[in-house]
Amino acid sequence: MASNKKGGGSSRLEKGVNGRRSTKHRESPVVMDTKAVFAALYGVCEENTTFFSGGGKGSQGDAARRLVEAMSSIQEHARSLEPVVSGFAAVYHHFDFDPHIPANGYRSLVKVVRCCLLHIIHKGRYITANRRSIFFRLAHNAGEMEAYCNALCQLRALLYLAQRMLHDNSHGNLFFQDESGLSESFVREYSSMHKGCFYGRCLGFQFTPAIRPSLQTIAIGLVAFGENYKRHQSGIGVAASSFFTSGKYAIDPELRGAEFERITQNLDVHFWKAFWNITETEVLSSLASMTSTTVKVNRALSVPPVPFDLPLAANHRASVTIAPPSAHIGTAPVQMRLISYDLREGQDSETLLSLCRSEGGAISLSLGLKAKRLPSSPCLLLHFHGGGFVAQTSKSHEPYLKSWSQDLGVPILSVDYSLAPEAPFPRALEECFYAYCWALRNHHLLGWTGEKICLAGDSAGGNLSLTTSMRAAAFGVRMPDGIVAAYPATLLTAYASPSRLLTLMDPLLPLSVLSRCLSAYAGNEPQTEKQVEKVSTLSLVRRDTALLLRDFRQGASNWIHSFLDSSRASSSPSEAAEATPGATDAMRKSVSEAAFSSPHADPPVAAEVSEFATRKLSVKSQTCQDLGAHNSKSTFQIAPLISEEDTTEDVNFFLCKDPDPSVLSDLSLVAIPPPAGEEVSESAVSREFPRGFEPLRSEQLAEMRMQSSPVVKDPFCSPLLAPDSLLKGLPPVHIVACALDPMLDDSVMFAKRLRTLDQPVTLCVVDDLPHGFLSLSQLSRETREAANVCVERIRAVFTQEDTPPEPRKHRKLERTDGGLSAFPGEAASLFIGPVEEEEDAVGRGVKVIDEEDLVTVAAQSNTDAGEIGA
C-alpha cells in the first residue's frame, strides 16, 4: 500500500471527516516502497542467519538453531509474498469507496502483512545490535521470531484466499454472494487453521501501540475468566479466581495464545454474554462512573407496552397505530436510559419519574439541590448500543454517552433492547422502533422540543439504527434527520469478504465468536446453556486453594526460567477442550420465522388517507398480526410492502456491471482461479493453496456451525440486501468505520450502495484502531479522537451541515504500518489519507522511502515490538 502523509506542521495534508482533501499547500508526499520493505527484511534475516549459523552447545545452541530456522522460514514466506503484495497494491484501489477514501478489505490485508514484516525487521535490527551483549536473551528473541514467523505463514494463507476472491467475485464487489463455494471454503479453513500465534506474542501487532496494553489485558482476563467459567461460584469468587490465575497467562504468551484459541473455538454464546457483561457489574460500572463525565440526569426508564397512535409523515390528519413489541417473549416493558448533562424541562416531571426503574443504586437525579432547569433542547440523540445482539446494555456505554451529552448539549435516550438468544430477531428491532416512536410522541418528557432527532449506534447498534429507519419508512411515520453508524454490521450472512479474513487474527471479533452471535440473533442458538454439576462450597475452597498454589508455583517457575534463558520447551500444554452440546436446538418456530422469512414483513403505508382528521389507519406490523393469528383464530391479510419482483434474490449490490477491460486485465494478474474440478471433499482443504505450501493447522477444529437461515437474508436483518425502494427512503447516513475491522467491507459496500441510489452518505475510516473503539474511548488519545469523529457527525446532523467540520489535529501516532506518517516532526493523522500508488508516484517529485530510511521508520513506529506479549 503506497500511502502518503504530508510533512510538517500547517502544510500537512489532512483528510477531513467527509473524506475530501484539504486545499492547503502540500509538499511532496512520502511513499513507502514495497521493494525496500522486502529488501530490508532479506538483509536483516541473512545477516542474523549467518551470525548464528555457527551453532553451539547447550541451551544457547538450541535457541540459535530455532532463531536460524525461523529466519529462514521468514525469508521463504517473504519471497512468495512479495509478488502477491505488489500485485494487490496495483489493483486494490478499484474497490475503494472513492479516490479520497482509500479503504477496503484488500488494502487492510496488505497493510497487516506489511505491519508484520516491519515488526520482524525491527526485531531483527534489535537482535543485530544487541546479540553480543551479555544481557541478550537469545531464547526470548528466538521465541519472538518464531511467533512472527507463524503469523506471517498464516497471513500468506489469507492472501491466497483473497486472490481467490478477486477471481470469484464480480468486479467492484467485496462479498462473495453465496454461503457455499468460496465462503464455505473460508469457514472450513478457519476452523482448522492455527490462530494461537495471533493471541500470544503477536497480540494486536496491527493496531496502534497505545491500544495494545488494553488488548493484552482483555485477552488475559478472557482466558482467566474462561478457566473459571461454569463452576457455579459467586461473582466475587469468579473474579478472585480469575485474578489469581491470570498471572501465568501474563508471563507465558504461548500459553495465553493456546488457551485463547481454545476458548474462542469451543465455548458457546452464553460464555461471551457472561464475559462481555462483566462491565455491567456494580464494581466496574461504579469505577467507570467515577472516571466519566458527571451528568444531571441519568435515569433508567421502563416504558409500559401499550399501543398508541402516531401521525403519518405524509398527512398529519391520518395516523398509524404503533403496537408494542410482541415477538418471541410476548409483550413486556421496553427498557431505556435517559442521559442529559443539564436538567431540562420535563425531565423531572411526575410522569417521567413514574416510568423510572430502580437499579439498586443512588438516585441519579437530585431534586433536593433544586438544579437549574434549562429549556427543552431542539435536538435528541436516540442511541442503540453494540454487543453482538447478545450482550451489554446502555450502562456499558455510559462513559462516552455522558461525554457526548456534554459536548453536544442534547439529551440522549439509549434503548436497552432485549438480547439474543433468549429474544432473537426481530425482537430487538421491534423494541428499537417502538422506542423511536415513543420518543416522538413523548418528546416533552425527555427535555426535547421534538424538532430534530438523530439515530446513532455502534456495531449491532449501527445495524439497528439503519433498520429502525427502514421500518419507520415502511410505517410512513416521521423519519429521523440523520443516522450515524459506527462500524455497523450491514450483512449478517456467512458471505466471505477480504476484510472478514481478518477474523482469523482479530482479538475482539474472531469468526467463531461472530458466527455464534449472528446465529443467536437469527434464532439458531439454544436459549439456555448446558448445566454442570454443582460443587459444594468446601470443595470449591479446597480446589481454588490448590489452583492458587499451583499457579503461583508455575508462574514463579516460568518467570525465573524466562529470565535466565533456560532451555525450556516453548510448546504449550495441551488441554482437553470443553465439550459443547453435540447438536443445537432447531430454529424455533416463532412468529419471526413466519413474518420475516421474506422481505414482505413490514406494513404498507396507505396510498390514500381519509380527508377527515378523526379517521385513523390502524396498521400493525406483520409480526403482531401473526402473533394475533396464533393466539386467536382470526387472521387478516395485509398487502406486502415490497412487490413480488423485489425479493432478496433479486437484490443486487454488484456496483459495476460493465468493467473496463484494462481493469479486468489488471485483476487477472493477481487473481487465482480455484483448483480444476474442485469438489467439497476432505482433499479440497489441501488444494485451497498452491503446491508446496500449507498453513499451520490447529490441534483441534473449531465448532463452526454455519447454519443457513432465511432470517439473515431479510432486509431488516441485513440492510445491505434491502431493495432499492427501502434504501431510497433513508435519511442522510454517516458511517464511521475502522480500517482494520473485519466488518470494514460491510461499511464500504453499504456506502457504495447508497451512493449509487443518489442517497446522501458519508464514509470516514479511522486507522489503526480495533472494532469497538467507542467502548475503549477512555483508554487512549487515539480512541478519544475517533469517538470525537462520531460526535462531529452527530453535530452535523443537528446543524444540517452538508460538510462536517474537519477534526482537530492531535499528537503524533506511533504507527505500526511501516511509519507511513511516523517521521520526526510530522504529526500523524488519525484518518486514512489519500493514496499515491508506488508506480505512479515515482517520477512526480514524490519522496520514496529507501531501505536505510525504512530501518529508522521501523524503529520509530515499533518501539515496543520486541516486547509484545513478553
N, C-alpha and C positions, 0 to 999 in steps of 0.2 A: 504494500500500500504506500503510494507516494504521497504523503501528506505534507502540507506546507503550513508553517506558522510564521507570523510576522516577527520581525526582530525589533525589540527595543521600544519601550515607552509608548508615547501617543501615536506613533506611526505604525503600531502593530495592527495587523489585520484581525478584526474580531467579528464573529458572526453573531448577529442578534438572535433573539428567540424566534423570530419569524423566518430564520434561515437565509436572510439576504445579506449581501456583502456590504461592508461599510464603505463609504465614499471617501474615507480618509486616504492620505498619501500612503502608498505602500512601497516598501523596499522589496528586493528580490527574495522570494520565499525560500525556505530551506527544504530540500527534498532528500529523503533517505534512499540511498542506493541499495537495492536488494543484493547486488553482486558484492558490495562492500561488506554487508552483513555476513554472507556466507564465507567470503574470503577471510574475514576476521575469525570466524568460527573454525575454519580449517586450520588456520595458523596457530591458534591457541591450543587446539587439540593435538596437532602434530608435535608442537614444542613440548607439551607435557608428556605425551606418549613416549617421545624419545628419552626424556629425562628419567621417567620411572620404569622404562623397559629393562633396566639393568637388573631389576628384581632384588631379592634379598631373602633373608630367612626370618622365620617367626611371624609375629603379627604384622609387622611393618611390610614384610614381603607379600603377605596375603592382601593387605589393603592396597598395596601398589598394583598388584595384578588386577584387583577389582577396578581400580581407577583407570588402568590402561584399557581394560575390556569395555568399560563404559564409554570412554572417549572414542574408541574405535567404532563402537556401535553408533555413537552420535554422528560421526563422520559418514557412516554408511547411510543413515537416515537422511542426513542433510543433502547428500548427493542426489538422492531420489526426490527430495522435496524442492530443491532449487528450481528445476524447470516448472514444477506444478505451481509454486508460489508466483513465479514470473508470469506464468500463463493466466492465473487468476487476476493478477494486477492489471493485465491488459483488457480484461473483459468485465470485471465486476461493476464498473460504473454504469453498465447498461441496466442494472437493476435498482439504481438509486431512485429516490422519490423525485429529486430534481438535481441539477448540477451543483447547486449550492448546499445541498444537504446530503453529503456522501455517506450513506448508511444502508446496509443490508447484511444479511447473514453471511454472504460470501466474504465481504470485507471483514466482518468480525472474526471469521475463522482464520483468515490470513493474518490479521492483527495478533491473534492469540499465538499463532505459530511464531511470528516474529518476536513476540514478547518472550516466549520460551527460549528462543535462540539467544536473545540478549542476556537473559539470566545465565545461560550457560557460558557465554562469553565473559561476563563479569566474574563468575565463579572461577573460570579458567585463568583469568588475569590475576585474581586473588591468589590462586594456587601458585602461579609462576612467581609472584612477588614474595611469597612467604614460605615456600617449600623448604628452604634451607634453615628456617628459624627453628630453635629448639622448642618453641611453643606451638609449632604447626601440628594440627591434629589430622593426620593422614586418613585414619579410618572415618572420621566425621566427614571430611571433604569427599572421600570416595562414596559415602552414602548419599551425599548431596548430588553428586554427578549421576549416580545410578538412578536416583529419583527423577531427575530431569531427563535422563535418557529414556526411562519408561514413559514419561509424559510425552516426549517427542515421538515415540513409537505410536502411541495411541492417537496423537494428533495427525500423524501421517495417514492412519487408517480413516480418520474423519475426512481428510481432504480427498481421499479416494472416493468415499461415499458422496462428497459434494460434487466431484466430477461426474458421477453417475446422475446426480440431479440435473446438472447442466444438460445432459443428453436427453433425459426423460421428460423434463418439464417443458411446457410451452414457453415460447420466447417472452421474456419480461415477467414471468410468473415465478414466485419464490416457493410455492407449495406444489407438492405432487398430489393432485386431486384424486386420490384413491387410497383406501386403507389397506389395499393389497399391493403386491408388487414391491416397489422400492420402499414404501412406508413400512411394509411388513418386514422387509429385509433389515431396515434400520432397527426396528424393535428387536428382531432376533439377534442382531449383532450387539445391541446394547445389553441384552440380558446375559450375554456370555463374555463380553469384554471386561478386562480388568480396569477398575476405577479407583482402587485404593491409593494409587500414586498421586492422584489429584487432591486427596484429602489429608495427606501426610505432610511431608516437607514442602510440597509444591502448593499447598492450600492457598487459594486466592492470588496466585502469582500474576494473574492477568489484570487485577484491579489496582487502583491507586494504593500506594504503601500506607496511607493514613487509615485505610479501612481494614487492612489485613489483620491487625491485632484483634479487632472486634470479630472478624470471621473466625479466627482461631479460637477465641473464647466461646463463640456459639458452637463450634464443632466439638470442643472439649465437653461443654455442657451437654450436648446432644448424646454423645456416646456414654457419658456417665449416667445420664438420665435413662438411656436405653438399657443399661445394665441393671438398673433398679426398677424397671417397668414391670407392671403386673405382679407385684409382690404384696399387694393389699396392705401397704403401710399407710400411715397418715401422711399428709402433705409435708409436715416437718421431717418425718422420718425419711421420706424420699429425698428431700432437699439435703438433709445431713449426710445420707449415704452417698448421694451423688457428689457432694463436696469432697468427701474423704477419698472416693475412688477416682476423682478427676486428676489427681497428681500423676498417676502413671501415664495417662494419655497426654499430659503436657510434656512429660520427659521423653516419652518414646513416640515419635511421629509415625513410625511404621505401624505400631500397634493401633494408634488412633485411626490411621487410614484404613486398616483392615476392619476394624470394628465399625467405622462409619459406613463402609461399603456393605457390611453385613446388615446393618440396621436399615439402610435405605432400600435394600433389596428384599427384605423379608417381613418387616413389620407393617401392620395394616394401618388404615387411615385413622383409626382411633388413637394409635400412638402419636401420630402427627398432630391430631387435635389436642391431645393432652400436652404435648411439648410446646406447641405454639401458644397455648393458653396459659403458659407459665406467667406471661406478662399480665395476666388478669388477676393473679394472686394479690392479696391485700398488701403484702410486704413490698413487692416490686412496683405495684401501681402507686403506693404511697410514696415510694422513693422517687418515681418518675414525676409525681405531682409536685413534690418539693422542689425539683430542679426545673420545672416548667413555668410558663407564664401564669401569673395569678389573675383569675377572671372573677367578675362579679356574679355571673350566673353559670352554673354547671349542674343542670337538673336532669335526672333520668325520668323519662315520661313513659307511661303505659296508656296508650290510646285504645279505648274500647272498640270492639269490632262491630260497628253499626253502619248500615248503608246511609249514604247521603247523596244529594244531587249537586251537580256542578254544571255551570253553563257551558254551552258549546262555544268554541272559539269563533266559528263562522257566523253564529247567530246567538246572541246572548239571551234572546227570548226563549230559546229552547234549552233544555238541559239533559244531561245523561246521568243515570244512576250509577254511582260507584259502589260496588258491593265489596264487603270485607273479604280478605283472603280466606280461602277455604280448602286449598289443595292439601292432600295427604293427612294433615293433622286436625282438620276442621277449623272452625272459626276460633280465634284467640286474639287477645290484645296485641297490638303492634308496638314494639318497644323502640323508643327513640331517645336521643340525648340532645338537650338544648344547651349550647355553649355561647356565651356572649361576654366580651371583655367589659362592656358597660351595661349597667342595668337600664333597660329601655321600657318604654310604655307598654303595658300589657304583660310583661314578663313576671310580674308579681301579683297578677290578678288571681282572684279566688278560683276562677275556672281552671287556670293553668295549674295552680297548686293542687287542685283536686286530682289532676292527672299524674302527679309526681309519684314515683315509686321509691321505696326505701332501699338503699344499697348497704345498709349496715354501718354507715359512717356518719360523720358530722354533716349537718345540713349545709349545703354549699352556698345558699343564698341567705344572707343575714339581713333580716328586716329590722332588727333592733338598732342597727347602725344608721338607719334611715339614709341609705345611699342615694346620691343624686340620680334622679330618673331622667334619662335623656329621651328626646322624641324618637319615634319609630324610625328605623333605618329604611331607606328606599330599596335596599338590596338584602337578599337572603342567599346563603350558600347551603345547598342540600347535599350532604356527603354520604357516600356509601363506602364502607371500609373494605379492605382486602383481607385475604386469609384463605385463598383457595376454595371459597364457598363452604369450608368445613370448620373454620376456627376463627377466633378473635371476635371482639366487639368494639364498639366505639371507645371503650375505656383504654384499649391498647393503643389507640391512635390519638388519645387526648393531647399528648405533648405538642405535636405540631398543629393540631386543630386550635388549641388555645393561642398559639403564636399567630396563626392565620387570622383569628378573630381580632387580635390586636392590630396586626398590620393592615388588614382590610377595613377594620371598623364596622363589621357587619356581624349579625348573629349567625350561628351555624347550627343546623339541625342535622344530626348524624343518625342514620337508621340502623338499629340493631336487628337486622333481618334474621329469620330462622335459618339454621345451618344444616347442611347435609352431613351424614347420610340419613339422619332422622327426618329431615324435611328437604327432599331433593327438588329439582326443577319441576314446576315453576313457582314453588312457594316463595322463594326469595324475591323473585320478580314481582309477584303479586303484592307482597308487603311493601316493596320499594315504591311501586306505583301508587298504592294506597296512601303511603306516607306523603308522596308528592301531592296528590290531590287534597289530602287533609291539610297540608301546609297552605295550599292555595285558598282553601275555604276558611281557614282559621288564622290568617296572617296577623290579625290583631292580637292574638295571644303570644306571638313569637317576637314581638318588637319589630315588626316588619310592616311596611305600608302596602305591600302587595305589588310593587312596581316591577322590580327586576329579580329574577331568580336564576341561579347557575347551578348545574349539577356537576359534582366532582367525585371522583373515586379512583382508587389505585388497584391495579391487578384485577381481581374478581369484581371489585367495586367499579372499575372502569367499564367492565362488561355491563354491569347493571345500570350504569349511567346512560349508556347507549341504548340498551334495550328498554329502559323505562321511558326514554324519549320516543322510541318507536311505538311503544304501547300508548303513550299519550296521543301520538298522531293517529293511531288506529281508533281511539275513542273519540277523537275530534275535540278534545279539551285544549286549553291553552298550552302552548309549547314553552319549554324553558328558553331563556335568552341565549344560552350557550352551554357547552359541555367541555369540561377539562378532564381528560382521561390520562392518568399516569400509568405507563407500561401496561395497557389493557390487554386482556385475553379476548380476542375477537373471533377466534376459531378454535372450538373445543373438540374437534375431531382429531384422529390419530394421524393426520396427514404429515408427512415429513417435509422439513424445510431446512435450509443451511443453518439458520440460527438455532433451530431445535436440536441440531447436532451438539450444541454447547451443553446440553443437559448431561452429557457424559461427565463433565468436569465441574459443573456449577454446584457450589456447596449449599446454596439456598433453594435450588429448584432442580433436583435430579429428575430424570424422566420417570423413574419408578414411582416417585412421590407425586409428580404432576399427574401421572395417569390414574393414580388412586383417587386423587382429589376430583378429577374430572369424571371418573367413573361413579364416585359417590354423588356428585351433582346430577348425573344422569339417572341415578336410581339403581345402579348395578352393585353397590356395596351393601353388605349386611348392616342393619341398623344397630346391632348390639355386638360388642366384642366378645371374644371367647373367654369364658370364665376359667379361672385357675383355682387350684386347691388352696384354701385358706390355711394360714400358718399361725400358730399360737404366738402370743407376744413374747414369751420366754425364748422360744426357738428363734424368733427374729433377733432378739438381743444377742443370743449366742452366735448366730450366723453373722450378724453385722460386726460383732467384735472380732471374730475370726477373719472376716474380709478386711477389716480395718488394719489388723496386724499384718496380714499378708500383703496388703497394698503398700504399707509403709516399708516392709522389707524389700519388696520388689522395686518400689520407686527409689529407695536409697541405693540398692544394688545397681540399678540401671544408671543412676546419676554418676556413681563412682566409676563404673566401667566406662561410661561415655567420656568422663573427664580424663581418665588415664589411658584412653585409646586402647583398651583391651581388645582382644580378637573375638569378641562375642559375635555370634551369628546375627545377621541382620534380618533373618526371617521372622515373621510374626507368628505367634502361637495361633494355631487354627482352632477355632471354637465351633462347636456344632451349632448350626443355625436353628433359631427358634422355629418350631413348627407352626405353620399358619393353616387355617382351615383349608382342606383339600378342595372344597368346592364352595363357591359363593352362592348366596341365595339368588334365585332367579329374579329378574327385574320385576319389581312389584307392579301388579296390575292396578294402578291407581288412576285417579282422574286425569293426571297429567299425561299419561300414556295415551289415553283416548283423545285428549284435547290437543296435545302438542306434537303428535307424531307427524303432522303435516303443517304447512305454513298457513293453514286456514283457521287459526285458533282465535285470533282476536276479533272483537266485534266490529261490524262496519259502522261507518258514520252515515247517518241517514242522508239520502240525496236531497230530500225535501223536508223542510221543517214547517211546523204549523205557524200560521200568522197570529195565533193567539198566544200571549205571553204566559198564560197559565198552563199551557199544554207541556207535558214533559215526555221525553223519549226515554223510556225505561230500557236501557241496554246493559246487559250484563256480559261478563266475559264468558267465553265458551267453557272455561273450566268450571265456573259456577253453575252453568246450565247442566253440564254433565253431572255435577255433584247433586243438583236438584233432581235430575232424572234418575240418579242412582238411589236416592233416599225416598223419593216418591215415584210413582209410576207415570207421572206426567212428563212429557218431553215437548219442547218446541224448537223448531229449526230456525237458524239464522243464516242468511246468505253469507257465503265466505267473503272475507275481506280481500283476499288475493284471488285473482282469476285462475282458472284451471291451467292456463298457459304458463303462469309464473311459479311453477313448482321449484323446489330446491334443485332438482336435477337440471333445470334449465338455467339456473343462475350461473353466470359465467364471470369469474373475476380474472380471466386472462385479459390483459390490458392492451396487448398489441397483436392484432390478427395478421398483419402484413409486415413482417420484419424485413429490414434491409438485408439484401443478400450478403453484403460485406460483414454485417453483424453476425449472421449465421456462420459465415466462414471463420470469423474470429472465435466464436463459441466452439466450433467443431475442432479447433486446435487444442482446446483444453478438455472438452467433454470426452468421456469414455463410455462406450456402449456396454450394455450388460453382456455377460458371457453367452456365447451362442448356445441355443437350446436350453436356456435356464429354466429349471423347474424347482418347485419348492420341495426340497429333499434335504437329507442330512448332509449330503455333499455340497449343497448350494452355499453353505456357510463359508467354506474354504474358497469358493470360486467368486466371492464378492471382491476379492483383492487380486492384484497381479501375482503371477507365479513367483515364488521365492520370498514372498512377504506374508506374514501372518501377525496380526496384533496380539498383544498379551491377553491371555484368557483368565477369567476368574475361576477360583476353585469351585464356586457354587453358582448356579444360574439364578438370575433374578426372577421373581414370580411376576411376570408381566402378563396380565390378563386383559388384553386389549379387545374387550367385547364391543362389537359394533352395535350401536343403538341408534334408532331413528331420532331419538331425542336430541342428540348433539348436533344433528343437521338441521334442527329447527332454527329459523332466522332469529327467533327471540332467545335462542341459546348461543348461537354462533352468528353474530351480526354480519360477519364477512360474507356469509351465504345468503343474506337477505336480498330480495328482489329490488330492482331499482325504484319501484313505486314506494317502498318503505323508506329507503335511504334518502329519497328526494325530499321527504318531509322533515328531516333532521335540522336542528338549528346549527349555527357555526360550531365546529368541533375543533378543539385544540388538544393535540396529542403530545405528551412528553414521554419519550422512550429512552432506553439505555442501549448503548452500542454493544455491550457485552451480555445483554439479556437474551435468554433463549426465546423470549416472546417478542423479540425485535421485529421479526418478519410479520407478525400479526399487526403491528402498528404501521409498518411501511405499506403493506398491501391494502390495509383499510384506508389509509390516507390516499393512496393511489385510486382506490375505488371511488371515493367521494370526489376526488378531483375530476375524474372522467365524467361524473354526473354534474359538473359545474357547481358542486356544493362547497360552501366556504369551509376550508380546512387548513390548519397549520400543523407542522410537524417539527418538533425540536428534539434532538438526540443528544443526551449528555454522555460524556466519555468516562471510561474507567470506573464506573460505579455498578453495583450489582442490582438485580431485581429486588424491589422492596426498599429502595433507599429512603423513602419517606419515613419508614419506621426507624431508620438509623440516623435521622436528621440531626440528632443531638450529639452524635459521636465524632463528627469531624467537620472541618470547614467546607470540604467538598460536598458533603451531603446537604449541609445547610444551604449552600449556594444553589444546588439542584432543586431543593424544596422552594427556594425563592423564585425559581423559574415558574413553578406551578402557581405561586402567588401572583406573579405578573400576568399570567394567562387569565386567572380569575378576575383580576382587576380590569383587564382589557374587555372582558365580557360585560362588567358592570358599567364601564365608561364608554362602551360601544366604540372602542378604538379599532380601526382597521388593522393597524400595525402595532403590536405590543412593543413597549419600550425595550431597549437593549438592557440586559442585566449589567450591574456594575462589575468592574473587574475585582478580582481577589488575588490573594497571594499565589505565588508560583506553585504549580502542582508538580510533585515528583512523579513524572510519568513512567510507566512501565512498558510503553510501546516503542522503545528504542530511542527515547529522548527526542521525539519529533518537535517538542517545544520546551525542552528542559535545558536550554543553553543558559550560561551565566548572563544575567542582566535582562533576561527575557521573561515576561510574565506570561504564563501559560493560560490558555482559555479552557474553561470547563466544557465548552461545546465543540462539537466537531466542526472544523472549518472547511472551506473549500479545498479541493484536492487538485494537485497537478500530477499527472502521470509522469513517471520517470522518462519514458521515451519522448514525450512532448516537451518536458521541462528542460532537457539538455539542449543547449544552444540558444536559449532565450534569456540568458542572464540569470538563470536560476542556480543558486549555490547547492551543490550536491555534496553530501557528507562522504568523505573518503574513509578508508579503513582506519587511519590513525585517529581521526575525529570520532569515529564510532566507538573506540575504546573509551574515550573521555565521556561520550554520551552515556554509554552503558554504566560506567562507574557513577555518574551523577544521578541517573534515573533509577538505579537499582542498588542503592547503598546498603539495603538490608537483604539483598537477595541471598547472600550466603548464610543468613541466619534464619531464613524462613523455616518454620517448623522445628528448629533446633531446640 
